[in-house]
């Protein structure tokens, strides 16, 4: 059972009886996915964890208003972890995101599954993205396109050449990744500093929370 609070979620376990509080700030990985054997359509489940060593906690449709809860968790991560992540990037730190293979994303999954297959690490810094040995400099990225016709998230250079892509449902914490990438691309293109940059992370978090669309992300593959 999950109870929503202002700054996180209380997880109540029946066997053995135990309750624990998971702050939005501590949620390192969020994964939207489709439960059961459906291959396409909107994601109807979400799982979160604080580190790769932790067990996943699922938010399924048997948790009351699960659609609302999933939206609140995604919005909470953006609001509370987003600004900290941005400051970490500006300080020269490297943030790690994780993705799974498309085959694992499309595999039939029983409700409440705790494993999503082998993960690949994406390392994001203020200078660029490093994924699977491919280094893409922020200076070379002109545009991030979210929600392509096949459900992908894509990076393009100034000439319209695609530099890298990943299916949005294959990338953990995809909303946070998009916000950070767009903020850094904008800073690179317009020479913005921390002091005069618009609060993009907070603005996008509020927009996503109000729209509720983050939990209904479609898989556009055919």
C-alpha positions in Angstrom: 0.0 0.0 0.0 1.3 3.5 -0.9 0.3 6.8 0.8 1.1 10.1 -0.9 2.7 12.9 1.2 3.9 16.3 0.3 7.5 15.4 -0.1 7.3 11.7 -0.9 5.5 8.4 -0.5 5.0 6.1 2.5 5.3 2.4 1.6 3.3 0.1 3.9 4.1 -3.6 3.7 1.8 -6.2 5.2 4.3 -9.1 5.7 6.1 -8.4 7.9 4.2 -5.2 9.0 6.5 -2.3 8.1 6.2 1.3 6.9 9.0 3.4 5.3 9.0 6.9 3.9 10.6 7.4 0.4 11.3 11.1 -0.4 10.9 12.3 -3.9 14.4 13.7 -3.5 15.8 10.2 -3.1 14.1 8.6 -6.1 16.9 8.0 -8.5 15.0 5.8 -11.0 11.4 6.0 -12.2 10.3 3.6 -14.8 6.9 3.9 -16.7 5.9 0.6 -18.2 3.0 -1.5 -19.5 1.9 -4.3 -17.3 0.8 -7.7 -18.5 1.1 -8.8 -22.1 0.2 -5.5 -23.9 2.9 -4.5 -26.3 1.6 -1.1 -27.3 -0.6 1.7 -25.9 -0.1 4.0 -22.9 2.0 3.0 -19.9 -0.3 1.9 -17.1 2.3 1.2 -14.3 5.3 2.8 -12.7 8.1 1.6 -10.5 10.6 3.6 -8.5 13.8 2.9 -6.6 16.4 5.0 -4.8 19.5 3.1 -6.2 20.3 0.2 -8.5 20.8 -2.0 -5.5 17.3 -1.4 -4.1 14.2 -3.4 -4.9 11.7 -1.7 -7.3 8.4 -0.5 -5.7 5.5 -0.7 -8.1 2.6 1.7 -8.5 -0.1 -0.4 -10.2 -3.8 0.2 -10.8 -4.7 -1.6 -7.6 -3.3 1.3 -5.6 -6.5 3.4 -5.5 -6.1 6.4 -7.9 -2.9 5.0 -9.3 -3.0 7.3 -12.3 -2.9 10.4 -10.0 -0.3 8.8 -7.8 2.0 8.1 -10.7 1.7 11.7 -11.9 2.4 13.0 -8.4 5.5 10.8 -8.1 6.9 12.0 -11.5 6.1 15.6 -10.7 7.6 15.3 -7.2 10.9 13.9 -8.6 11.1 16.9 -11.0 10.3 19.5 -8.4 12.6 18.2 -5.7 15.3 16.2 -7.4 15.5 18.4 -10.5 16.9 21.6 -9.1 19.5 19.6 -7.1 20.5 17.7 -10.2 20.9 20.9 -12.2 23.1 22.4 -9.5 25.2 19.2 -9.4 25.7 19.4 -13.2 26.7 23.1 -12.9 29.2 22.1 -10.2 30.9 19.7 -12.6 29.4 16.4 -11.3 28.3 13.5 -13.5 24.8 12.1 -13.2 23.9 8.6 -14.1 20.7 7.5 -15.8 19.8 4.0 -16.8 18.0 2.5 -19.9 16.9 -0.9 -20.9 17.0 -2.6 -24.3 13.9 -2.3 -26.5 13.5 -6.1 -26.4 13.3 -6.1 -22.6 10.8 -3.2 -22.7 8.5 -5.1 -25.1 8.7 -8.4 -23.2 5.5 -9.6 -21.6 5.7 -8.7 -17.9 3.6 -9.9 -15.0 2.0 -7.2 -12.9 4.5 -6.2 -10.1 7.6 -7.5 -11.8 10.7 -6.4 -10.0 13.2 -6.8 -12.9 13.4 -5.0 -16.2 16.4 -6.7 -17.8 20.0 -5.5 -18.2 20.5 -1.8 -17.9 22.8 0.5 -19.8 24.3 3.5 -18.0 24.0 7.0 -19.5 26.4 9.5 -17.9 25.2 13.1 -18.2 27.5 16.1 -17.4 27.5 19.8 -18.3 29.8 19.0 -21.2 27.7 16.2 -22.8 26.2 12.7 -22.7 28.2 9.5 -22.6 26.3 6.3 -23.5 27.7 3.0 -24.5 31.1 4.5 -25.3 29.5 7.2 -27.5 30.3 10.7 -26.3 28.0 13.5 -27.5 29.0 17.0 -26.6 26.4 19.5 -25.5 27.9 22.0 -28.0 27.0 19.6 -30.8 23.3 19.2 -29.8 20.9 21.7 -31.3 17.6 20.1 -30.5 16.0 17.5 -28.3 12.8 16.0 -29.8 10.5 14.2 -27.3 7.7 11.9 -28.4 8.8 11.1 -32.0 6.5 9.0 -34.3 7.9 5.8 -32.9 7.8 7.0 -29.2 11.5 7.9 -29.2 13.5 10.7 -27.6 16.1 12.0 -30.1 19.0 14.4 -30.1 19.8 16.3 -33.3 22.7 18.5 -34.5 22.3 21.9 -36.2 22.1 20.2 -39.6 19.2 18.0 -38.6 21.3 14.8 -38.3 20.2 12.5 -35.5 23.0 12.1 -32.9 21.3 9.5 -30.6 17.9 8.2 -29.8 16.2 6.0 -27.1 12.6 4.9 -26.7 11.1 7.1 -24.0 9.7 4.1 -22.1 13.2 2.5 -22.2 14.8 5.3 -20.3 14.4 5.5 -16.5 13.5 9.0 -15.2 12.9 10.1 -18.8 11.1 13.3 -17.7 14.0 14.4 -15.5 16.5 13.6 -18.3 14.5 15.7 -20.8 14.3 18.7 -18.5 18.0 18.7 -17.7 19.0 18.2 -21.3 16.8 21.0 -22.6 18.1 23.3 -19.8 21.7 22.6 -20.8 21.1 22.9 -24.5 19.4 26.3 -23.9 22.2 27.4 -21.7 24.8 26.4 -24.4 22.9 28.1 -27.2 22.1 31.4 -25.4 25.0 31.6 -23.0 22.7 31.6 -20.0 24.2 31.4 -16.5 22.7 30.0 -13.3 21.7 33.5 -12.2 19.8 34.6 -15.3 18.4 31.2 -16.4 14.6 30.7 -16.2 13.6 28.0 -13.6 13.0 25.5 -16.3 12.9 22.5 -13.9 10.2 23.9 -11.7 8.2 25.2 -14.6 8.2 21.9 -16.5 7.3 20.0 -13.3 4.3 22.2 -12.7 3.2 21.8 -16.4 3.5 18.1 -16.3 1.7 17.8 -13.0 -1.3 19.9 -14.2 -1.5 18.1 -17.6 -1.3 14.6 -16.1 0.0 13.5 -19.5 3.3 12.1 -18.2 1.5 9.0 -17.0 -0.3 8.3 -20.3 2.8 8.2 -22.5 2.1 6.3 -25.6 4.3 3.7 -27.3 4.2 4.9 -30.9 5.8 1.8 -32.4 3.9 -0.1 -35.1 
